[in-house]
Amino acid sequence: MLDKIISKKRTETFVIFTFFGKWQMKVRPYKSLSEKIKKLEKDNQYLLYRIKNLPYELKDSDYLNTIKIPKVATVEQTLDKISNEQVSLARFGDGELMLMFRDRPIRFQEVDAKLQERLKEVLSSNIEGMCIALSDNWGYLHYPTEGSQKIWAEVAAKCRKPLYEHINLSKDYYNSNVTRISSIDLFNKYKQFFKDKKLVIVEGDKTRFGIGNDLIAEAKEIKRILCPAKNAFSRYDKILNACKSLNVDNDTIFLIALGPTATVLAYDLHRLGKRALDIGHLDICYEWSIRANGERINISDKYVNEVNGGDTVQDCKDKAYLSQIVEKIV
């Protein structure tokens, strides 16, 4: 903003434009740097006053009536939906949106034109029983950490326009943060949901969803398809075919923890008549809650992409885990 407030031309007058685009004033030459600083501080204070008053100025101009925000359910409503109804879930978080609309890779998935198109297809879809989940941060950025707020401020600024071109602002969306929770009560609801269920877990080869904790301890049956931890979409056809070839009944639920690939896979499996949930970081969030009171830490025997060093993972020799693996795709 400083380059807009202080003119670079050494003329006797210059014009200051604020981001409102209206405020103009002529300024006489300054005799000293201290005078410039004082004037800048005064101008800065004016801007702060205008920013504080901005919501009221917008409301008074009726501008707010033109602002639309996606209708996104709460985390609790979303969990109730997938717990009580036979639906599938595909989620769009910051990684998927920046990958789709800004050509920005994430740690475990490079930019792939076909993946981008498939994600846009899922986002624009309207299939019965297929719940599309977005973040609820398109208005107030209510994330608890400064880092998350900065990420979503950028996502909102850069991805809002293309996002709105692919969604229906009259449609009810679900909450992508349903798998990013810290509440023990919500984790207990998940445990109850998984109880006595037949599960097929499609995950990265070092994700190890539910191993070492009791998140899915009471499931009736567990099978696992292991996929590449990075750039899983490069093996998408093999992953999809492996899921299709399994001899499972209609009560079986596919739990997919595979980054942006999970979003597409949940959609494709649902279209094939199978129930699939893009389960994201649920297991890691549970580990963080029970081990570190929600703090993001490394888990030595699990891949954690959001922590430095989290891709260095120990071998897993858990016999139950090894017995659940039905296919490994490399």
Salt bridges, closest charged atoms under 4 A:
GLU35 OE1 - ARG28 NH1 3.80
ASP43 OD1 - LYS39 NZ 2.39
GLU57 OE2 - ARG50 NE 2.93
GLU85 OE1 - LYS81 NZ 2.91
GLU117 OE2 - LYS120 NZ 3.80
GLU121 OE1 - ARG118 NE 2.85
GLU121 OE2 - ARG271 NH1 3.84
ASP136 OD1 - HIS142 NE2 3.13
GLU146 OE2 - LYS150 NZ 3.23
GLU154 OE2 - ARG104 NH2 2.75
GLU154 OE2 - LYS158 NZ 3.23
ASP172 OD1 - LYS71 NZ 3.55
GLU203 OE2 - ARG224 NH1 2.87
ASP214 OD2 - LYS191 NZ 3.13
GLU218 OE1 - LYS195 NZ 3.90
ASP249 OD2 - LYS198 NZ 2.67
ASP268 OD1 - ARG118 NH2 2.72
ASP268 OD1 - ARG271 NH2 3.01
ASP278 OD1 - ARG91 NH2 3.48
ASP283 OD2 - LYS302 NZ 2.67
GLU287 OE1 - ARG291 NE 2.77
GLU287 OE2 - LYS302 NZ 2.74
GLU306 OE2 - ARG180 NH2 2.25
GLU306 OE2 - HIS281 NE2 3.43
GLU306 OE1 - ARG296 NH1 2.91
ASP311 OD2 - LYS230 NZ 3.88
